[in-house]
Amino acid sequence: MTARHASCSCGQLRIETSGEPFRVSVCHCLNCKRRSGSAFAVQARFARANVAIEGRSSEYVLTGDSGQPATFHFCPVCGATVYYQTAQSPEVVAIPVGAFADPTFPAPVYSVYEGRQHPWVQLLGQMEHHD
């Protein structure tokens, strides 16, 4: 079974996942843009049972573009978001792909909130597209 490691910038908040993510997606919603500091965010979703979390985190609850609340967990030392969970799917842990710092991480297969996508962003590869 594949084990992957994710962490914040300083390494205080760490995650180990087992198995493959069941979904890797690109999100163009305004909240993900703000959270990531980029034109879009990429995250991988894992079953909570396949995620081990170590270290302290601070939480921030935000109502997303979907209208559903999500709880973001970030390092209280360096401020990097390491994972989040939505109220509608508490059995799922979403982890920003950049937290893995792994250039071989599986590519996204979904692109969501494309109605808010910057016109200069072009995504390569095969994926489902959702407005």
C-alpha positions in Angstrom: 0.0 0.0 0.0 1.3 3.4 -0.9 2.3 5.7 1.9 2.7 9.4 1.3 3.8 12.2 3.7 2.5 15.8 3.7 3.5 18.6 6.1 3.3 22.3 6.7 6.3 24.5 5.7 8.1 24.1 9.1 7.3 20.4 9.5 5.4 20.7 12.8 2.1 19.5 11.4 2.4 16.3 9.5 0.2 13.7 7.7 0.9 10.2 6.6 -1.6 8.7 4.1 -2.0 5.1 3.1 -3.3 4.0 -0.2 -4.2 6.2 -3.2 -6.4 9.3 -3.0 -9.9 8.6 -4.2 -10.1 12.0 -5.9 -7.6 14.6 -7.0 -9.1 17.9 -8.1 -8.4 21.4 -9.2 -10.7 24.0 -7.7 -11.1 27.5 -9.1 -13.5 28.8 -6.3 -12.6 32.1 -4.7 -12.0 30.6 -1.3 -9.5 28.1 -2.7 -7.7 30.9 -4.5 -7.4 32.9 -1.3 -6.3 29.8 0.7 -3.7 28.8 -1.7 -2.5 32.2 -2.7 -2.7 31.1 -6.3 -5.0 31.1 -9.4 -6.4 27.7 -8.3 -5.9 25.0 -5.7 -5.2 21.3 -6.1 -6.2 18.9 -3.4 -6.3 15.1 -2.9 -9.1 13.4 -0.9 -8.5 10.4 1.3 -10.8 8.4 3.5 -10.3 9.5 7.1 -9.4 6.0 8.1 -6.3 6.2 5.8 -4.9 9.4 7.3 -2.7 9.8 10.4 -2.2 13.3 11.6 0.6 14.4 14.0 1.3 17.9 15.5 -0.8 20.8 16.5 -3.2 22.6 14.3 -5.3 25.7 14.5 -8.8 25.7 12.9 -10.7 28.1 10.7 -14.3 27.4 9.6 -15.4 28.9 6.4 -18.6 28.6 4.4 -17.5 27.6 0.9 -18.9 28.6 -2.5 -21.1 25.4 -2.2 -22.8 26.9 0.8 -21.4 24.2 3.1 -19.0 24.8 6.0 -15.4 23.4 5.9 -12.9 23.3 8.7 -9.4 24.2 7.6 -6.5 23.0 9.8 -3.3 25.0 9.6 0.0 25.1 11.4 0.0 27.6 14.3 3.7 28.1 13.7 4.1 28.7 10.0 0.5 29.2 9.0 0.4 26.6 6.1 -2.9 24.8 5.6 -2.3 21.1 5.7 -5.8 19.6 5.5 -9.5 20.3 5.7 -12.8 18.6 6.1 -16.3 19.5 5.0 -19.4 19.2 7.2 -21.1 17.2 4.6 -18.3 14.6 4.4 -16.6 14.3 7.8 -15.2 10.9 6.8 -13.1 12.5 4.1 -9.8 14.5 4.6 -8.7 16.8 1.8 -5.0 17.6 1.6 -3.5 20.3 -0.6 -1.3 18.5 -3.1 1.5 21.0 -2.5 1.8 19.8 1.1 3.1 16.5 -0.2 6.0 18.2 -2.1 6.0 15.2 -4.5 6.3 15.9 -8.2 5.2 12.3 -8.9 1.8 12.8 -7.2 -1.1 11.7 -9.3 -2.6 14.3 -11.6 -6.0 15.8 -11.0 -9.0 14.2 -12.7 -11.6 16.9 -11.9 -11.7 20.6 -12.4 -14.5 22.4 -10.5 -15.9 26.0 -10.3 -14.5 26.7 -13.8 -16.9 29.6 -14.1 -14.4 31.4 -11.8 -11.3 30.1 -13.7 -8.8 32.8 -14.8 -9.0 33.0 -18.6 -5.2 32.5 -18.9 -5.3 29.2 -17.0 -5.1 26.1 -19.3 -5.2 22.7 -17.7 -3.6 19.8 -19.6 -4.5 16.2 -19.4 -7.8 14.4 -19.3 -10.2 15.5 -16.6 -13.8 16.1 -15.9 -14.8 19.8 -16.2 -17.5 21.3 -14.0 -18.8 24.9 -13.9 
